[in-house]
């Protein structure tokens, strides 16, 4: 909100600087290696987010830091989770992690932050803003999403819904496909976060990958968390595994172009599944433990 009060150019550049600085500070606070921080914030997904003035760098980092902190720093994870309620559909894995870890401090802190943000929004803009958001804004967004791909092809879309629509599924059929993929991915995430099931870092990386299958409304600028997860693998691995992670880190740089040329949006969910498989395959590597 404060940046919107500035002249357009100044507001844009200050907003971009704010997102990058906060993202870098959060990742470092979560003890993430500088190489990983640099790769994550210089990924094609981050550049796409930067150029379009979106919030993917910020929200993706918040998601990643919340998951990385869930076990050892529940208050920090709770603050991040509470702030992520600005885009709640991204944060479902945090809820699962908190429940599986019995992270009551995390849940309590997140709830307080979320209620605080809602209260501040209500004070600043009144109940009319909520009515507009849940009424007009939501309706217009889904109406745009549901229109024919011949009218507007969302080449930057990354969800199962968009993939299904690109293969001729109706809005209803694609919504069912999205729901099924989300339920299956969340079930796998539930398994991953069983205490003692696997080491923290590969668990977080796989969770971020599977979240691409969960999110019902996502675009390339929402892939910064995924790209940073692949950066962990690039830094920690060698040989073919490092090369595969690098190809997936580049995902936002080529999959959108391929989707537009091919008029089908298969690669985004497949790349996310490939990232999850790669992290699972190398989960016992010393660098990831």
Steps between C-alpha positions, in 0.01 A plus 500: 500500500765767588676446165175565311500854636829575324545602134473194274869457414623567852237270649594219262873512569461540874256208505746286302787591732283435805406150379859401421645636824232343721526169312879489539481591868235235569698228326816593687304507827402141419873423461481446125836499318579821309547300180147365533366847579670645193381224268147515633467876465668501157292217355282551190194480724635784715579707191149441366361611834731804502404616151128464564501675838347199671547360851629151421852565628362611834226240543717216367774586746253524788365153414847350481623661822187391687560138398874516575429644845202285596699243699762710676363857507119479530452868587682612185304244297177623657571862412571401140189283484286781638634749246443249219126523561520785248512209249354215707480246218882483499524405865310172538824298542587714804172399662579133442855540631376675813240233573741211439767659718244598764630850462251677722729802537517525122121475466435747781747755368370467144142546620587816692687650205217415259236650731717808547536551126125456452432753776739756349343453156153548648607818678667645191243407236185392684269206436435622146846377401414147619168505317678612183775239534277199566235621259607704200873417494458125543222483243694700243814293550326167450297637210826595327653161581201309369484672161597318183873449441439625147410836652789524747770234525665521846848396389644586841249282688656215698213304650337166432184695419671691219665181374163325480336798328775505238408142408136591442349434844204718597523735797318246719710204383824694548387601849444133586848415366646781713319375809622143447862609446484723810363223721763250379783751544381598848479131597863455396599813693319361805714186471823696454452698820456195723755558780818306427395401149775690318758776543380859513647646180387233249160501671468876444622478139251226411221686677565816299496297177174325588343833589499587129241221465301637795468868406180559299599842372868547421730656244872501421569774752378258769789261421771686694468255791532209255805656333666559837429139594677391182787733592552293818550196277728686258728608784494171689530248216739419216482327163173414332292587807640854508438535125142378536439744785641782286259417216211513747633823652470646150138382469339844492738598221386246241176325595283806436641540150448131427144518635414794273655336192347158568172646635516242778615555858640163600853591606437702815338219706739243348805707594366533854455123519851452361638730769325301771631172356854634474499618862361163612763312300790693658346543847779302668780715358713645784458855370122475547503364853 
